[in-house]
């Protein structure tokens, strides 16, 4: 059996038709398959590889930490230098009230931990989320996912969860003194890149403050420069009570986190003790990689050009078959008339040398979320391939 056959035989599948590309090397914004073919990566591991694949400083950090130690003990018991250094560096680049970091294995686990933290701190049970929101696929995260198609097969889910319309002022009245937390994506990614109005975000912050509700913002896809600022919420001039991080947090290694004020986070230490616990969360190698990647973002001036690169994509992606384009930095959704049309274009793009995909709640939209340091030349080439693929589909 070849590798593809072994993949289909022994690796659990999540769809009847996986891409099943055998990638043997990745560097910067380029992938190589087993036949030596190059693909421009416009997915970046779903907003994971924000500084590109295998950045030399990240690889060096991984090798260095592997020479020191790997796993030692469950989360929070020992002083592990990479974890401490990364938590410190993160908090230096977050608002002062977000000064405590709980590292997890993934973004979904960060969502789970934050939901527990909100209930524990407020002694309330209601959780409010939004329609067409995506926060992960574990049971708790699935309960707040804003799409019934993805939830329905796994009921019963968590009780006392209310889904509101995103970016609708009138729905904010449903936030009351019974609400433990409101969880929102700073920009709704899987809905096809839906950015809320600044005034609505500020009204959401104000309503949560008035009712003693914790505002949790999901920056798992939008964080680390994806929308053109280090954190997406900066563009709305608000500060959440809890921020969820993942994807690019680990620099290509598996890592998630939720951050809050220490006074809030401290509620996980008693009644019961070990209020949230994980074996591998904050793994030293993952934290070393993530710290190196975040320093690269800061030191190599990667975020400031994001908006200009967004505009370059928008200027080049013009075709009668494109119904609309929605964007927030280098998170871009190109809308076609149907999923079928979009899938043909995606498949043709892959054949022609561009890796792209669709969105969970907007299957008729083509995803563009490349490494943030993709070059202008690579953008131009990718857009030429997309346009030719549209013509051929």
N, C-alpha and C positions, 0 to 999 in steps of 0.2 A: 504493500500500500504506500502511496505517496503521502506527503504531509497534509494535503487537502482532504484526502480520503480519511486519514487518521483524525483530522479535526472534526469532520462530520460524524465519524463513528464514536469518538470518545469524549469530545468536549461538549458539554450540555449546550443545546441550542435554544435561542430565545425567539427565533423567527423561522419560518419555513424556507426562507431564501436569504441566508447571510451573504455578505459580499464575498467572503472566503478568499480574499486576496492574501497571498503569502508575502509579507513584507520582511525583507532580510536585513535592511539597513535604513536608518533615518538620520538625517543631518540637516540642521537649520529648518528650512521649509520644504525639503525634498525627501521623498520616500523612494526606495528601490525595491522592486519585487524580485522574486526568485529567478526571473528571466533577465534581470538587469534593466528592466524598464523603469524610467523615472516618472514620478507623479508629484505635481505641486500640491502640497497639503493645505487645503482650505478648511480643514476641520480642527486641526491641532489637538486631536484626542478629545474633542468636544470641550474646547476652551481650557485645556490642560497645559499645553506646551506654549505658554505665552511668550517665552524667550527662545522658542524653537526647540528642535530635538537635539539632545545630547550636547548642550552647551558645555564647553570645556571646563568652566568653573564649577558647574554642577557635577560633572563626572569626577573631577578632582576631589570635591567635597565628599562624594560617596565613597571613593577609594580610601580617602584619609580616615573616614569614620569606620569603615570596614576593618581597618588595621587596628582600631582601638577596641571596640566591642560592638556587638549586635544587641540582641534582646537580653535584658537583665532580669526585670521583675515587672509585675503589673503596674499600670499607670499610677503615677503620683506617689510612689513609695520611696524612690531614690532620686537623688539629685543627678540628673543626666545632663551633661553640659550642652549638647546640641538642642535639646528641648528648652532648657533655660534661656540659652542665647536667642533662640528663635522667638520665644514668647516675649522676651525683652525687646527685640528689634521690632516685632509686630506692634507692640503697644506704643513704641516711640513714633509709629506712623499711623496711629489711630487717635481719635479724640480722647481726651483725658479720662472720660468716664468709661471707656472700654479698655480697662487696665488689667484684666484677668483673662487668661486664655485656657480653655480646656481642649486639648488635642484629641482627636478621634481618628478612626481609620478611614473615614470617607465623609463626604458631604451629607449623605443620608443619615449617618450616625450622629452628625452634628445637629441635624434637625431633630432627631429623637431626643438627644440630650437637652436641647434648648426647650423643647416642649415640656419635658419633665421639670426643668428648672423653673419655667414660668408658673407651672401649677404649684410647685413647692413654695416658691417665694410669695406668690399672691394668695395662696390658699383658695384659689378659684378653679373652676373646672372647664369653663367654656373657652374654646379656641376658635378664632375666626381666621379664615383664609379666603382666597379669591378664586373665582371661576377662571379656568384656563391657566391655573398656576401649576408649576411642577416643583416638587421639593424632594424627590427621591421615591424609591419603590419598596421600602420596608413597610411594615404594617402601619406604624404611626404616621410616617410620611405619606403613605398611600391614602390614609384617612383625610389628609388635608389637601391632597391633589385635587385640582379643580376640573376634573373631567370624568364623567360617570362611566364612559366606555372602559377606562383603565381601572376603575375602582370596583365595578359591579361584581366581577367574578370572585371577589375575595371578601365579601361581607359574611358576618358582621364585622364592622370596623369600629374605630373609637367613637364613643357617643359624645354628644355635646359639642359637635363641630358644625360651624355655620359657614357657608360659602357666600360671599358677597360679590357684587359686580365691581370689577377693577376700574379705577379712575371715574367712579360715579359718586358725586358728593352726597346725594340723598341716602345712600347705603351706609354712610358713616354713622347714622343715628342708631344702627344696630349694635354699636360698640357701647357697652354699659359697664356698671360697677360689678357685673357678674362675669366679665370677660377677663380671663387670665392673660391672654396675649393675642395680638394680631400678627400673623405671619404673611409677609408680602415679598415678592421678588422686586428688587429695585427697578428692573426692566423685565417684563415677562418674556422670557427667552423662547420657550417651547410653543408659545402662542403665536410665534412669528414676529418676534421683536416688537413688543408693544410697550412703548415708553409712556408713563403717566405724565400728567401735567404737574408743573412745579407747585402750583397753588393747591392741587389735590393732595400731593404728598405732604405739604406743610399742614393742611387741614387734618390729615390722618395723624400726623405727629401730635397736633394740638388735642384732638379728640382722645387719643390714648393718654396723654398727660392729664386731661381733665377727669378721666374715669379711673386713673390708677392702673391702667392696662399697660403691659409691657409691649413695646413695639419691636418686633423681630424682623430684620431685613435680611433677605437671602441674597448674599453676594457671591454665591458659589460659582455662577457663570460670569457675573459682571465685575467681580473684583480683580485686583492686580492689573489695572490699566485697560481692561477690555473695552470699556466705553469711552476712554479718552482721559479719565482721571483715575488715580490709584484706586479709589472706591467710588462706585456709582452714586452713592448717597450724597457725596460731596456736591454734586451738581444741583441738588435740591435744597441745599443749605439747611439740612436737618441732621440730627444725631439720633440713631436708634438706641434702644436699651440693650439689645443683643444683636450681634452680627454673626451670620453663618458664613463660613468659609470652606472651600474645598477646591477641587480641580487644580488650578494653577498654584495653589498653596504649597504643594509638594514638589514643584519643579519637575514633574514627570513621575514622581513616586507617590504612592497612595497615602493621602493625608487629608484630614478635615479638621475643623475647629469651630467652636462657638465662643464668642468673647462677650464679656459683660463687665460691669463694675464689680470689684471684689466683694462688696457688701451683698450684692445679689448672688454671686457665685458661691459665697460662703454657706448659703442655705443648703447646699448639697452635702455638707459635712456632718449633719446631725438629723436625727428623727426622720429617716434612719441615717446612720453613719454609712459611708460609701453610697451616697445617693445616686451616683452614676459611676460606673466602673467599666474599664476596658483593659484587655490584656495588651494589645499591640498599639493602642492609640499613642501618638507622640513617639513612635519608634525612632531611635536615634539616627539611623541612616536616612529616614524620610525627613526628619527635621533638619539634618545637615544639608540635604539636597534643597529643601525648601528655602532655608536661610540663604544659601548661595544664590538661588534663583531670584529671590526678592532683592538681594543686593545688586544683582545684574540689572534688574529693572531700574533701580535708582541710579546706578553708576554709569550705565551705558546709554542713558538718554533715550530709552525705548518708548516711553509713554507720550512725550510731547508730540511726536509725528503722527500719532494714531488718527487724529481728526483729518489730517491732510491725506492720509492713506484711505480713509473712509471716502473722502470726496473723490479721490482718484478712481476707486471702484465705481462710485455712482456715475461719474462722467463717462466711463467706458461701457457700462452695462445698459445699453440702449437697444431695444428691439421691439417690434410690434407685438410679439407674443408675451412680453413682460407686462403684466397688469399693473404692478406697483412694486416699489422697493421700500422697505422699512429698515432703518438702521440706527444703531447706537454705538458709535465708534466702529470697531472692527467686529461687530456682531450685526450681521446683515441678513435679511430675508428677502429673496427675490421671488415674487408671486407669479404663478402661472394659473391657467384656467382649471387645472385638475391635478390630482395626484398622478394620474396616468401620464400626463404630459411631463410633469416634473421628473418622474422616475425614468422616463426615456432619456431625458436630458442628462440626468445624473449618470446613468449607465454609459451614455455616449461620452460624457466628460471623462469618465474613468478610462475608457478605451483610448481617448485622445491625450491623456496625461494630466488630468486634474481630479483629485479626490474631493468630493463634496457629498452632501447628504440632505435629508429633509428634517422637518420639525415634527415633534410628537403630536401637537395639537393644530398644526398647520401643514399638513402633508403635501399641500400644493405649493409649498414654498421651499426654495433651494437655500441651503445653509451656507453662509460664508463666515467663517470665524478662524482665520489663519493665525499662525504665530504673529505676534505684534511687530516683530522685527523682519517680517517679510519685506523684500526689496521692492522698489517701484517697478523694476524690470520684471520681477516675478509676478507682480500684480497685473502688469500689462499683458504678459504672456498668458496668464490664467484667464483673463477676461476675453482675450482673443479666442481661446479654446472654448470658453462658455458660449460665446456668440456663435461660433461655428457649429457647436453641438446643438444649439437651439435651431439653427438652420437645417441641420441634418435630421432633426427629430420630428 
